[in-house]
Amino acid sequence: MEKSDERLNTFIIFAVFMVTLLFMARVISLVLGQHINFRMRLAFDFKTKGQKDKRRIEDKK
């Protein structure tokens, strides 16, 4: 009986550890995804802003 209780406890600890790792990986991937989307949006805004400014300068000529 003690052997099976020990195995059950080991399995429960392992399962909790794996669930925690999966949760942390999910949170990290979400945070990185948001960060990358934000950076890409910033770069795109700068690019389009530069193109618009260039068009305005060409329109003035």
PDB file of N, CA, C and O in Angstrom:
ATOM      1  N   MET A   1       0.827  -1.205   0.000  1.00  0.00           N
ATOM      2  CA  MET A   1       0.000   0.000   0.000  1.00  0.00           C
ATOM      3  C   MET A   1       0.861   1.254   0.000  1.00  0.00           C
ATOM      4  O   MET A   1       0.565   2.219  -0.705  1.00  0.00           O
ATOM      5  N   GLU A   2       1.927   1.237   0.794  1.00  0.00           N
ATOM      6  CA  GLU A   2       2.792   2.415   0.845  1.00  0.00           C
ATOM      7  C   GLU A   2       3.451   2.678  -0.501  1.00  0.00           C
ATOM      8  O   GLU A   2       3.649   3.828  -0.896  1.00  0.00           O
ATOM      9  N   LYS A   3       3.789   1.595  -1.203  1.00  0.00           N
ATOM     10  CA  LYS A   3       4.455   1.741  -2.497  1.00  0.00           C
ATOM     11  C   LYS A   3       3.534   2.462  -3.493  1.00  0.00           C
ATOM     12  O   LYS A   3       3.979   3.343  -4.228  1.00  0.00           O
ATOM     13  N   SER A   4       2.260   2.084  -3.511  1.00  0.00           N
ATOM     14  CA  SER A   4       1.322   2.716  -4.442  1.00  0.00           C
ATOM     15  C   SER A   4       1.054   4.169  -4.042  1.00  0.00           C
ATOM     16  O   SER A   4       0.897   5.023  -4.915  1.00  0.00           O
ATOM     17  N   ASP A   5       0.997   4.463  -2.745  1.00  0.00           N
ATOM     18  CA  ASP A   5       0.825   5.850  -2.299  1.00  0.00           C
ATOM     19  C   ASP A   5       2.011   6.701  -2.723  1.00  0.00           C
ATOM     20  O   ASP A   5       1.846   7.847  -3.141  1.00  0.00           O
ATOM     21  N   GLU A   6       3.197   6.140  -2.616  1.00  0.00           N
ATOM     22  CA  GLU A   6       4.403   6.869  -3.007  1.00  0.00           C
ATOM     23  C   GLU A   6       4.399   7.140  -4.511  1.00  0.00           C
ATOM     24  O   GLU A   6       4.752   8.230  -4.960  1.00  0.00           O
ATOM     25  N   ARG A   7       3.992   6.126  -5.279  1.00  0.00           N
ATOM     26  CA  ARG A   7       3.918   6.312  -6.738  1.00  0.00           C
ATOM     27  C   ARG A   7       2.865   7.353  -7.096  1.00  0.00           C
ATOM     28  O   ARG A   7       3.077   8.182  -7.981  1.00  0.00           O
ATOM     29  N   LEU A   8       1.733   7.307  -6.407  1.00  0.00           N
ATOM     30  CA  LEU A   8       0.665   8.272  -6.670  1.00  0.00           C
ATOM     31  C   LEU A   8       1.139   9.691  -6.358  1.00  0.00           C
ATOM     32  O   LEU A   8       0.899  10.615  -7.135  1.00  0.00           O
ATOM     33  N   ASN A   9       1.809   9.858  -5.224  1.00  0.00           N
ATOM     34  CA  ASN A   9       2.333  11.181  -4.864  1.00  0.00           C
ATOM     35  C   ASN A   9       3.344  11.662  -5.894  1.00  0.00           C
ATOM     36  O   ASN A   9       3.326  12.830  -6.283  1.00  0.00           O
ATOM     37  N   THR A  10       4.229  10.769  -6.339  1.00  0.00           N
ATOM     38  CA  THR A  10       5.222  11.136  -7.349  1.00  0.00           C
ATOM     39  C   THR A  10       4.532  11.554  -8.643  1.00  0.00           C
ATOM     40  O   THR A  10       4.916  12.545  -9.265  1.00  0.00           O
ATOM     41  N   PHE A  11       3.515  10.801  -9.045  1.00  0.00           N
ATOM     42  CA  PHE A  11       2.787  11.121 -10.270  1.00  0.00           C
ATOM     43  C   PHE A  11       2.072  12.463 -10.154  1.00  0.00           C
ATOM     44  O   PHE A  11       2.082  13.257 -11.094  1.00  0.00           O
ATOM     45  N   ILE A  12       1.452  12.718  -9.003  1.00  0.00           N
ATOM     46  CA  ILE A  12       0.737  13.987  -8.810  1.00  0.00           C
ATOM     47  C   ILE A  12       1.717  15.158  -8.873  1.00  0.00           C
ATOM     48  O   ILE A  12       1.427  16.175  -9.502  1.00  0.00           O
ATOM     49  N   ILE A  13       2.867  15.019  -8.228  1.00  0.00           N
ATOM     50  CA  ILE A  13       3.881  16.082  -8.262  1.00  0.00           C
ATOM     51  C   ILE A  13       4.342  16.309  -9.697  1.00  0.00           C
ATOM     52  O   ILE A  13       4.470  17.451 -10.138  1.00  0.00           O
ATOM     53  N   PHE A  14       4.592  15.215 -10.427  1.00  0.00           N
ATOM     54  CA  PHE A  14       5.023  15.318 -11.822  1.00  0.00           C
ATOM     55  C   PHE A  14       3.949  15.998 -12.675  1.00  0.00           C
ATOM     56  O   PHE A  14       4.261  16.854 -13.504  1.00  0.00           O
ATOM     57  N   ALA A  15       2.685  15.616 -12.471  1.00  0.00           N
ATOM     58  CA  ALA A  15       1.586  16.196 -13.250  1.00  0.00           C
ATOM     59  C   ALA A  15       1.448  17.693 -12.970  1.00  0.00           C
ATOM     60  O   ALA A  15       1.257  18.483 -13.895  1.00  0.00           O
ATOM     61  N   VAL A  16       1.544  18.081 -11.705  1.00  0.00           N
ATOM     62  CA  VAL A  16       1.452  19.504 -11.352  1.00  0.00           C
ATOM     63  C   VAL A  16       2.615  20.271 -11.976  1.00  0.00           C
ATOM     64  O   VAL A  16       2.431  21.379 -12.480  1.00  0.00           O
ATOM     65  N   PHE A  17       3.807  19.688 -11.941  1.00  0.00           N
ATOM     66  CA  PHE A  17       4.988  20.316 -12.535  1.00  0.00           C
ATOM     67  C   PHE A  17       4.793  20.523 -14.039  1.00  0.00           C
ATOM     68  O   PHE A  17       5.104  21.592 -14.565  1.00  0.00           O
ATOM     69  N   MET A  18       4.277  19.500 -14.730  1.00  0.00           N
ATOM     70  CA  MET A  18       4.074  19.604 -16.180  1.00  0.00           C
ATOM     71  C   MET A  18       3.002  20.644 -16.518  1.00  0.00           C
ATOM     72  O   MET A  18       3.161  21.415 -17.465  1.00  0.00           O
ATOM     73  N   VAL A  19       1.920  20.666 -15.751  1.00  0.00           N
ATOM     74  CA  VAL A  19       0.864  21.657 -15.995  1.00  0.00           C
ATOM     75  C   VAL A  19       1.407  23.067 -15.779  1.00  0.00           C
ATOM     76  O   VAL A  19       1.088  23.983 -16.537  1.00  0.00           O
ATOM     77  N   THR A  20       2.231  23.238 -14.740  1.00  0.00           N
ATOM     78  CA  THR A  20       2.839  24.544 -14.477  1.00  0.00           C
ATOM     79  C   THR A  20       3.748  24.962 -15.622  1.00  0.00           C
ATOM     80  O   THR A  20       3.726  26.117 -16.046  1.00  0.00           O
ATOM     81  N   LEU A  21       4.548  24.023 -16.126  1.00  0.00           N
ATOM     82  CA  LEU A  21       5.425  24.339 -17.258  1.00  0.00           C
ATOM     83  C   LEU A  21       4.617  24.732 -18.492  1.00  0.00           C
ATOM     84  O   LEU A  21       4.959  25.695 -19.179  1.00  0.00           O
ATOM     85  N   LEU A  22       3.550  23.992 -18.774  1.00  0.00           N
ATOM     86  CA  LEU A  22       2.713  24.323 -19.931  1.00  0.00           C
ATOM     87  C   LEU A  22       2.084  25.705 -19.780  1.00  0.00           C
ATOM     88  O   LEU A  22       2.039  26.478 -20.737  1.00  0.00           O
ATOM     89  N   PHE A  23       1.602  26.013 -18.584  1.00  0.00           N
ATOM     90  CA  PHE A  23       0.992  27.314 -18.335  1.00  0.00           C
ATOM     91  C   PHE A  23       2.013  28.441 -18.523  1.00  0.00           C
ATOM     92  O   PHE A  23       1.718  29.464 -19.142  1.00  0.00           O
ATOM     93  N   MET A  24       3.227  28.236 -17.975  1.00  0.00           N
ATOM     94  CA  MET A  24       4.269  29.262 -18.118  1.00  0.00           C
ATOM     95  C   MET A  24       4.653  29.450 -19.578  1.00  0.00           C
ATOM     96  O   MET A  24       4.857  30.580 -20.023  1.00  0.00           O
ATOM     97  N   ALA A  25       4.752  28.353 -20.329  1.00  0.00           N
ATOM     98  CA  ALA A  25       5.086  28.457 -21.754  1.00  0.00           C
ATOM     99  C   ALA A  25       3.997  29.225 -22.498  1.00  0.00           C
ATOM    100  O   ALA A  25       4.291  30.036 -23.376  1.00  0.00           O
ATOM    101  N   ARG A  26       2.754  28.969 -22.148  1.00  0.00           N
ATOM    102  CA  ARG A  26       1.632  29.664 -22.791  1.00  0.00           C
ATOM    103  C   ARG A  26       1.685  31.170 -22.502  1.00  0.00           C
ATOM    104  O   ARG A  26       1.516  31.988 -23.406  1.00  0.00           O
ATOM    105  N   VAL A  27       1.919  31.522 -21.251  1.00  0.00           N
ATOM    106  CA  VAL A  27       1.981  32.938 -20.873  1.00  0.00           C
ATOM    107  C   VAL A  27       3.146  33.620 -21.583  1.00  0.00           C
ATOM    108  O   VAL A  27       2.998  34.724 -22.106  1.00  0.00           O
ATOM    109  N   ILE A  28       4.301  32.964 -21.601  1.00  0.00           N
ATOM    110  CA  ILE A  28       5.472  33.555 -22.253  1.00  0.00           C
ATOM    111  C   ILE A  28       5.211  33.737 -23.744  1.00  0.00           C
ATOM    112  O   ILE A  28       5.569  34.771 -24.307  1.00  0.00           O
ATOM    113  N   SER A  29       4.600  32.758 -24.389  1.00  0.00           N
ATOM    114  CA  SER A  29       4.335  32.887 -25.824  1.00  0.00           C
ATOM    115  C   SER A  29       3.335  34.014 -26.093  1.00  0.00           C
ATOM    116  O   SER A  29       3.475  34.744 -27.074  1.00  0.00           O
ATOM    117  N   LEU A  30       2.332  34.160 -25.230  1.00  0.00           N
ATOM    118  CA  LEU A  30       1.379  35.259 -25.409  1.00  0.00           C
ATOM    119  C   LEU A  30       2.058  36.615 -25.251  1.00  0.00           C
ATOM    120  O   LEU A  30       1.820  37.535 -26.034  1.00  0.00           O
ATOM    121  N   VAL A  31       2.907  36.729 -24.228  1.00  0.00           N
ATOM    122  CA  VAL A  31       3.596  38.003 -23.986  1.00  0.00           C
ATOM    123  C   VAL A  31       4.521  38.325 -25.154  1.00  0.00           C
ATOM    124  O   VAL A  31       4.551  39.460 -25.631  1.00  0.00           O
ATOM    125  N   LEU A  32       5.273  37.329 -25.615  1.00  0.00           N
ATOM    126  CA  LEU A  32       6.175  37.568 -26.742  1.00  0.00           C
ATOM    127  C   LEU A  32       5.393  37.900 -28.007  1.00  0.00           C
ATOM    128  O   LEU A  32       5.806  38.757 -28.787  1.00  0.00           O
ATOM    129  N   GLY A  33       4.278  37.231 -28.210  1.00  0.00           N
ATOM    130  CA  GLY A  33       3.452  37.527 -29.380  1.00  0.00           C
ATOM    131  C   GLY A  33       2.947  38.953 -29.356  1.00  0.00           C
ATOM    132  O   GLY A  33       2.981  39.635 -30.381  1.00  0.00           O
ATOM    133  N   GLN A  34       2.481  39.416 -28.218  1.00  0.00           N
ATOM    134  CA  GLN A  34       2.018  40.799 -28.097  1.00  0.00           C
ATOM    135  C   GLN A  34       3.164  41.773 -28.335  1.00  0.00           C
ATOM    136  O   GLN A  34       2.993  42.791 -29.006  1.00  0.00           O
ATOM    137  N   HIS A  35       4.339  41.455 -27.781  1.00  0.00           N
ATOM    138  CA  HIS A  35       5.500  42.334 -27.920  1.00  0.00           C
ATOM    139  C   HIS A  35       5.908  42.434 -29.388  1.00  0.00           C
ATOM    140  O   HIS A  35       6.192  43.522 -29.888  1.00  0.00           O
ATOM    141  N   ILE A  36       5.935  41.287 -30.075  1.00  0.00           N
ATOM    142  CA  ILE A  36       6.336  41.285 -31.488  1.00  0.00           C
ATOM    143  C   ILE A  36       5.304  42.034 -32.320  1.00  0.00           C
ATOM    144  O   ILE A  36       5.673  42.800 -33.210  1.00  0.00           O
ATOM    145  N   ASN A  37       4.014  41.828 -32.047  1.00  0.00           N
ATOM    146  CA  ASN A  37       2.974  42.559 -32.784  1.00  0.00           C
ATOM    147  C   ASN A  37       3.117  44.058 -32.565  1.00  0.00           C
ATOM    148  O   ASN A  37       2.979  44.842 -33.504  1.00  0.00           O
ATOM    149  N   PHE A  38       3.393  44.457 -31.327  1.00  0.00           N
ATOM    150  CA  PHE A  38       3.555  45.877 -31.019  1.00  0.00           C
ATOM    151  C   PHE A  38       4.744  46.460 -31.774  1.00  0.00           C
ATOM    152  O   PHE A  38       4.642  47.544 -32.350  1.00  0.00           O
ATOM    153  N   ARG A  39       5.887  45.738 -31.774  1.00  0.00           N
ATOM    154  CA  ARG A  39       7.076  46.220 -32.477  1.00  0.00           C
ATOM    155  C   ARG A  39       6.827  46.304 -33.980  1.00  0.00           C
ATOM    156  O   ARG A  39       7.249  47.263 -34.625  1.00  0.00           O
ATOM    157  N   MET A  40       6.143  45.302 -34.544  1.00  0.00           N
ATOM    158  CA  MET A  40       5.877  45.318 -35.986  1.00  0.00           C
ATOM    159  C   MET A  40       4.949  46.482 -36.318  1.00  0.00           C
ATOM    160  O   MET A  40       5.118  47.142 -37.342  1.00  0.00           O
ATOM    161  N   ARG A  41       3.964  46.733 -35.447  1.00  0.00           N
ATOM    162  CA  ARG A  41       3.051  47.842 -35.689  1.00  0.00           C
ATOM    163  C   ARG A  41       3.806  49.163 -35.642  1.00  0.00           C
ATOM    164  O   ARG A  41       3.575  50.048 -36.466  1.00  0.00           O
ATOM    165  N   LEU A  42       4.718  49.295 -34.665  1.00  0.00           N
ATOM    166  CA  LEU A  42       5.516  50.515 -34.573  1.00  0.00           C
ATOM    167  C   LEU A  42       6.345  50.708 -35.829  1.00  0.00           C
ATOM    168  O   LEU A  42       6.375  51.801 -36.393  1.00  0.00           O
ATOM    169  N   ALA A  43       7.026  49.644 -36.275  1.00  0.00           N
ATOM    170  CA  ALA A  43       7.863  49.738 -37.468  1.00  0.00           C
ATOM    171  C   ALA A  43       7.003  50.087 -38.677  1.00  0.00           C
ATOM    172  O   ALA A  43       7.412  50.895 -39.511  1.00  0.00           O
ATOM    173  N   PHE A  44       5.831  49.495 -38.784  1.00  0.00           N
ATOM    174  CA  PHE A  44       4.944  49.777 -39.907  1.00  0.00           C
ATOM    175  C   PHE A  44       4.475  51.228 -39.864  1.00  0.00           C
ATOM    176  O   PHE A  44       4.409  51.892 -40.898  1.00  0.00           O
ATOM    177  N   ASP A  45       4.147  51.724 -38.661  1.00  0.00           N
ATOM    178  CA  ASP A  45       3.724  53.120 -38.528  1.00  0.00           C
ATOM    179  C   ASP A  45       4.833  54.066 -38.954  1.00  0.00           C
ATOM    180  O   ASP A  45       4.584  55.043 -39.660  1.00  0.00           O
ATOM    181  N   PHE A  46       6.073  53.774 -38.520  1.00  0.00           N
ATOM    182  CA  PHE A  46       7.189  54.633 -38.917  1.00  0.00           C
ATOM    183  C   PHE A  46       7.377  54.601 -40.425  1.00  0.00           C
ATOM    184  O   PHE A  46       7.630  55.633 -41.046  1.00  0.00           O
ATOM    185  N   LYS A  47       7.252  53.409 -41.017  1.00  0.00           N
ATOM    186  CA  LYS A  47       7.455  53.283 -42.454  1.00  0.00           C
ATOM    187  C   LYS A  47       6.381  54.066 -43.207  1.00  0.00           C
ATOM    188  O   LYS A  47       6.695  54.813 -44.133  1.00  0.00           O
ATOM    189  N   THR A  48       5.124  53.900 -42.818  1.00  0.00           N
ATOM    190  CA  THR A  48       4.059  54.595 -43.533  1.00  0.00           C
ATOM    191  C   THR A  48       4.137  56.099 -43.279  1.00  0.00           C
ATOM    192  O   THR A  48       3.842  56.892 -44.173  1.00  0.00           O
ATOM    193  N   LYS A  49       4.533  56.497 -42.069  1.00  0.00           N
ATOM    194  CA  LYS A  49       4.669  57.924 -41.775  1.00  0.00           C
ATOM    195  C   LYS A  49       5.755  58.529 -42.654  1.00  0.00           C
ATOM    196  O   LYS A  49       5.589  59.623 -43.193  1.00  0.00           O
ATOM    197  N   GLY A  50       6.871  57.810 -42.798  1.00  0.00           N
ATOM    198  CA  GLY A  50       7.957  58.295 -43.647  1.00  0.00           C
ATOM    199  C   GLY A  50       7.528  58.399 -45.094  1.00  0.00           C
ATOM    200  O   GLY A  50       7.882  59.354 -45.785  1.00  0.00           O
ATOM    201  N   GLN A  51       6.768  57.422 -45.556  1.00  0.00           N
ATOM    202  CA  GLN A  51       6.305  57.458 -46.938  1.00  0.00           C
ATOM    203  C   GLN A  51       5.335  58.614 -47.148  1.00  0.00           C
ATOM    204  O   GLN A  51       5.371  59.275 -48.186  1.00  0.00           O
ATOM    205  N   LYS A  52       4.468  58.860 -46.169  1.00  0.00           N
ATOM    206  CA  LYS A  52       3.523  59.971 -46.298  1.00  0.00           C
ATOM    207  C   LYS A  52       4.265  61.303 -46.306  1.00  0.00           C
ATOM    208  O   LYS A  52       3.939  62.196 -47.088  1.00  0.00           O
ATOM    209  N   ASP A  53       5.272  61.436 -45.429  1.00  0.00           N
ATOM    210  CA  ASP A  53       6.050  62.672 -45.403  1.00  0.00           C
ATOM    211  C   ASP A  53       6.766  62.879 -46.727  1.00  0.00           C
ATOM    212  O   ASP A  53       6.836  64.002 -47.227  1.00  0.00           O
ATOM    213  N   LYS A  54       7.296  61.808 -47.298  1.00  0.00           N
ATOM    214  CA  LYS A  54       8.006  61.910 -48.572  1.00  0.00           C
ATOM    215  C   LYS A  54       7.041  62.363 -49.664  1.00  0.00           C
ATOM    216  O   LYS A  54       7.393  63.192 -50.502  1.00  0.00           O
ATOM    217  N   ARG A  55       5.820  61.817 -49.653  1.00  0.00           N
ATOM    218  CA  ARG A  55       4.818  62.222 -50.648  1.00  0.00           C
ATOM    219  C   ARG A  55       4.477  63.702 -50.491  1.00  0.00           C
ATOM    220  O   ARG A  55       4.334  64.416 -51.484  1.00  0.00           O
ATOM    221  N   ARG A  56       4.346  64.163 -49.253  1.00  0.00           N
ATOM    222  CA  ARG A  56       4.026  65.578 -49.026  1.00  0.00           C
ATOM    223  C   ARG A  56       5.134  66.469 -49.579  1.00  0.00           C
ATOM    224  O   ARG A  56       4.866  67.494 -50.205  1.00  0.00           O
ATOM    225  N   ILE A  57       6.386  66.064 -49.339  1.00  0.00           N
ATOM    226  CA  ILE A  57       7.512  66.859 -49.835  1.00  0.00           C
ATOM    227  C   ILE A  57       7.490  66.881 -51.359  1.00  0.00           C
ATOM    228  O   ILE A  57       7.706  67.927 -51.971  1.00  0.00           O
ATOM    229  N   GLU A  58       7.222  65.699 -51.986  1.00  0.00           N
ATOM    230  CA  GLU A  58       7.171  65.652 -53.449  1.00  0.00           C
ATOM    231  C   GLU A  58       5.993  66.463 -53.979  1.00  0.00           C
ATOM    232  O   GLU A  58       6.099  67.085 -55.036  1.00  0.00           O
ATOM    233  N   ASP A  59       4.873  66.464 -53.260  1.00  0.00           N
ATOM    234  CA  ASP A  59       3.710  67.238 -53.697  1.00  0.00           C
ATOM    235  C   ASP A  59       4.004  68.734 -53.665  1.00  0.00           C
ATOM    236  O   ASP A  59       3.501  69.483 -54.503  1.00  0.00           O
ATOM    237  N   LYS A  60       4.815  69.173 -52.706  1.00  0.00           N
ATOM    238  CA  LYS A  60       5.120  70.597 -52.582  1.00  0.00           C
ATOM    239  C   LYS A  60       6.012  71.082 -53.718  1.00  0.00           C
ATOM    240  O   LYS A  60       5.977  72.261 -54.072  1.00  0.00           O
ATOM    241  N   LYS A  61       6.818  70.179 -54.296  1.00  0.00           N
ATOM    242  CA  LYS A  61       7.768  70.599 -55.351  1.00  0.00           C
ATOM    243  C   LYS A  61       7.093  71.035 -56.607  1.00  0.00           C
ATOM    244  O   LYS A  61       7.762  71.411 -57.569  1.00  0.00           O
TER     245      LYS A  61
END
